[in-house]
């Protein structure tokens, strides 16, 4: 890049692009990775610097490139059973509770927000498949969404490099649920069957499949400013069953953001519809109008 002023202007253009396309905030703490994230696009677009790439974005023919730049700037970091302790709580407490509550309907609907390349919904699918005896004749629906079309394409294929497959998976699960094909690991069709992948912006109206019994929105809200987080909370609240649960990431909380959610007793990181004074389920009302 050029001078400090030019760098600031370039980052401002990229920040505006990312915000318009995804709602995410390209904060100063994230700007260190811009050149690395866009390095492949630099080569493909015959640009030698980020400034040249940004100049191409402002041309009349820059629209397709704009989408690819926004996609490249997203952080799609993920791996199987990320934060193992969370999945232990899911397996031992949260899922059994939901299953007990749904015995009459024998249906379980889950929304994974910001699913990236699919490892989180596949981890959930494994947990449920490994409890097949408890879920005989149940209808299991996992809606997995991400704003990145590239990530969704990877997730739909369900094929991972050895490094990606080994991150978070023990050898027993790899052998049970994956097949090695041409040096890569292909997930079992059984795990993919209950999952519907969809490109979707969390700021927009919830995807089809609601009301959801469980919504996972982990390490997504970190990239939004407060008003945007409030809008995401509103969309999730609109999608959640009255007695459903929301699971957030370790560094995320509705406290100080919205009064729509209250902590679930004895389940760290889980929240239900309600307020701190009234944590039981309550009717939902819209806080922020849906966009899109």
C-alpha positions in Angstrom: 0.0 0.0 0.0 1.0 3.7 -0.3 1.0 6.4 2.4 -0.8 6.2 5.7 -3.6 8.4 4.3 -4.0 6.1 1.3 -4.1 3.0 3.5 -6.8 4.6 5.6 -8.9 5.5 2.5 -8.4 2.0 1.2 -9.5 0.4 4.5 -12.5 2.7 4.6 -13.7 1.5 1.2 -13.2 -2.1 2.2 -14.9 -1.5 5.6 -17.9 0.1 3.8 -18.1 -2.8 1.3 -18.0 -5.4 4.0 -20.6 -3.6 6.1 -23.0 -3.3 3.1 -22.6 -6.9 2.0 -22.5 -8.7 5.4 -23.2 -6.2 8.2 -19.7 -7.0 9.7 -17.4 -4.3 11.0 -13.9 -4.2 9.7 -12.5 -2.8 12.9 -8.8 -1.7 13.2 -8.1 -4.9 15.1 -9.1 -6.9 12.0 -7.2 -4.9 9.4 -3.9 -6.6 9.9 -5.2 -9.6 7.9 -6.6 -7.7 4.9 -3.5 -8.2 2.7 -3.4 -11.9 3.5 -7.1 -12.4 2.9 -7.0 -10.6 -0.4 -3.7 -12.0 -1.7 -5.3 -14.6 -4.0 -7.7 -12.0 -5.5 -4.7 -9.7 -6.1 -3.2 -12.4 -8.3 -6.4 -13.2 -10.1 -7.4 -9.6 -10.8 -3.9 -8.6 -12.1 -3.6 -6.0 -9.3 -0.2 -5.5 -7.6 -1.5 -3.7 -4.5 -4.6 -3.5 -2.4 -5.0 0.1 -3.6 -5.2 -1.2 -7.2 -7.7 -3.8 -6.2 -9.9 -1.2 -4.5 -9.7 1.0 -7.7 -11.1 -1.9 -9.7 -14.0 -2.1 -7.2 -15.0 1.4 -8.0 -15.1 0.8 -11.7 -18.5 0.2 -13.5 -17.5 -3.5 -13.9 -16.5 -4.0 -10.3 -19.7 -5.6 -9.0 -18.8 -9.3 -9.3 -15.4 -8.5 -7.8 -17.0 -6.7 -4.9 -18.8 -9.8 -3.9 -15.6 -11.9 -4.0 -13.7 -9.3 -2.0 -16.4 -9.2 0.7 -16.3 -13.0 0.8 -12.5 -13.1 1.2 -12.6 -10.6 4.1 -14.9 -12.9 6.1 -13.3 -15.0 8.9 -14.4 -18.6 8.2 -12.3 -20.1 11.0 -14.0 -23.3 12.2 -13.3 -26.9 13.1 -15.1 -30.0 14.3 -16.4 -29.9 17.9 -15.0 -26.5 18.4 -14.8 -25.7 22.1 -15.3 -29.3 23.2 -16.8 -28.4 26.5 -19.7 -26.8 24.8 -20.5 -30.0 22.9 -20.2 -31.9 26.1 -22.9 -29.7 27.6 -25.0 -30.2 24.4 -24.6 -33.9 24.5 -25.2 -34.4 28.2 -27.7 -31.7 29.1 -29.1 -29.5 26.4 -30.0 -32.0 23.7 -31.5 -34.5 26.2 -33.6 -31.7 27.7 -34.9 -30.7 24.2 -35.5 -34.3 23.3 -37.6 -34.8 26.4 -39.6 -31.7 25.7 -40.3 -32.9 22.1 -41.4 -36.5 22.8 -44.9 -35.8 21.6 -44.0 -34.1 18.3 -40.9 -36.3 17.7 -39.3 -33.4 15.7 -36.2 -31.4 16.4 -35.4 -28.2 14.4 -32.0 -26.5 14.8 -30.5 -23.4 13.1 -26.7 -23.0 12.9 -26.0 -19.3 12.2 -22.6 -18.7 10.6 -21.9 -22.3 9.8 -18.9 -21.5 7.7 -17.6 -24.7 5.9 -19.9 -27.0 7.8 -18.0 -28.4 10.7 -20.4 -27.2 13.3 -23.6 -28.6 11.8 -21.8 -31.8 11.0 -20.6 -32.1 14.7 -24.3 -31.7 15.7 -25.4 -34.3 13.2 -22.8 -36.7 14.7 -24.1 -36.1 18.2 -27.6 -36.9 17.1 -26.7 -39.8 14.9 -24.8 -41.3 17.8 -28.0 -41.2 19.8 -30.1 -42.9 17.2 -31.8 -45.1 19.7 -33.3 -42.0 21.4 -34.4 -40.5 18.2 -36.0 -43.5 16.4 -38.6 -42.2 13.9 -37.8 -38.6 14.7 -37.7 -35.9 12.1 -34.3 -34.0 12.5 -33.8 -30.8 10.6 -30.6 -28.8 10.8 -30.7 -25.5 8.9 -27.1 -24.3 8.4 -26.5 -20.8 7.1 -23.7 -18.5 6.3 -23.3 -15.2 4.4 -20.4 -16.6 2.4 -21.4 -18.5 -0.7 -17.9 -19.9 -1.0 -18.2 -21.4 2.5 -21.6 -22.8 1.8 -20.3 -24.5 -1.4 -17.5 -26.2 0.6 -20.0 -27.3 3.2 -22.4 -28.8 0.7 -19.6 -30.9 -0.8 -18.7 -32.3 2.6 -15.1 -33.1 1.5 -12.2 -32.0 3.7 -8.5 -32.0 3.7 -6.7 -34.3 6.2 -5.9 -31.3 8.3 -9.5 -30.0 8.3 -10.8 -33.5 9.1 -8.4 -34.1 12.0 -9.1 -30.8 13.7 -11.4 -31.8 16.5 -12.1 -35.3 15.4 -10.7 -38.5 17.0 -9.7 -41.4 14.8 -12.8 -43.4 15.8 -15.1 -40.7 14.6 -13.1 -40.1 11.4 -13.3 -43.8 10.5 -17.0 -44.1 11.4 -18.3 -41.0 9.7 -15.8 -40.3 6.9 -14.5 -42.1 3.8 -11.0 -41.4 2.4 -11.3 -40.5 -1.2 -8.2 -39.4 -3.3 -6.4 -38.2 -0.2 -9.3 -36.2 1.1 -12.0 -37.1 3.7 -15.7 -37.3 2.5 -18.4 -37.1 5.1 -21.0 -39.9 5.3 -24.3 -39.1 3.5 -26.0 -40.1 6.7 -24.6 -37.0 8.4 -25.5 -34.7 5.5 -29.1 -36.0 5.2 -30.7 -33.8 8.0 -28.7 -30.7 7.1 -29.9 -28.0 4.7 -27.2 -25.5 3.8 -28.3 -22.1 2.7 -26.5 -18.8 2.0 -28.2 -16.3 4.3 -27.5 -13.0 6.1 -28.2 -13.1 9.8 -29.6 -9.6 9.6 -32.4 -10.7 7.3 -35.6 -12.6 8.2 -34.9 -16.1 9.5 -34.7 -19.0 7.0 -37.5 -21.4 6.5 -37.7 -24.1 9.2 -38.7 -22.0 12.2 -39.7 -22.1 15.0 -36.3 -23.6 15.9 -35.8 -25.6 19.1 -32.1 -24.7 19.2 -30.2 -21.9 17.6 -26.4 -21.9 17.6 -24.9 -18.4 16.9 -21.3 -18.8 18.1 -18.5 -16.4 17.3 -20.7 -14.5 14.9 -21.8 -11.5 16.9 -18.1 -10.6 17.7 -17.9 -9.1 14.2 -20.9 -6.7 14.5 -21.3 -3.4 16.2 -24.0 -3.0 18.9 -26.9 -1.9 16.7 -26.2 -4.8 14.3 -26.0 -7.3 17.1 -29.3 -6.1 18.4 -30.9 -6.7 15.0 -29.4 -10.2 14.9 -30.8 -10.9 18.4 -34.2 -9.7 17.1 -34.1 -12.1 14.2 -33.1 -15.0 16.3 -35.8 -14.2 18.9 -38.4 -14.2 16.0 -37.2 -17.7 14.9 -37.0 -19.4 18.3 -39.7 -21.7 19.7 -41.1 -20.3 23.0 -39.3 -22.9 25.0 -36.3 -23.1 22.7 -32.7 -22.2 23.5 -30.0 -20.0 22.0 -26.3 -21.0 22.3 -23.7 -18.2 22.0 -19.9 -18.2 21.9 -17.7 -17.8 24.9 -17.1 -14.1 24.3 -20.7 -13.3 23.5 -23.7 -12.3 25.6 -27.1 -10.6 25.3 -26.4 -8.6 28.5 -26.4 -5.0 27.6 -27.5 -5.8 24.1 -31.1 -6.9 24.3 -33.7 -7.8 26.9 -35.1 -10.6 24.7 -33.0 -13.3 26.2 -32.2 -14.6 29.7 -29.6 -17.2 30.8 -30.7 -20.8 31.1 -30.1 -22.1 34.6 -27.2 -24.5 34.9 -26.4 -24.3 31.2 -23.5 -21.9 30.6 -23.7 -20.1 27.3 -27.4 -21.0 26.7 -30.2 -18.5 26.7 -34.0 -18.6 26.5 -36.6 -16.1 25.6 -37.4 -13.9 28.5 -35.8 -11.3 30.8 -33.6 -11.6 33.9 -36.7 -11.1 36.0 -38.8 -13.5 34.0 -36.7 -16.2 32.4 -39.6 -18.4 31.4 -40.9 -18.4 27.8 -42.9 -15.4 26.8 -44.6 -14.1 23.6 -42.2 -12.7 21.1 -42.5 -9.1 19.8 -40.4 -7.5 17.1 -37.7 -5.1 18.3 -36.2 -4.3 14.9 -37.9 -4.5 11.5 -36.7 -7.4 9.4 -34.5 -6.4 6.5 -34.5 -8.2 3.1 
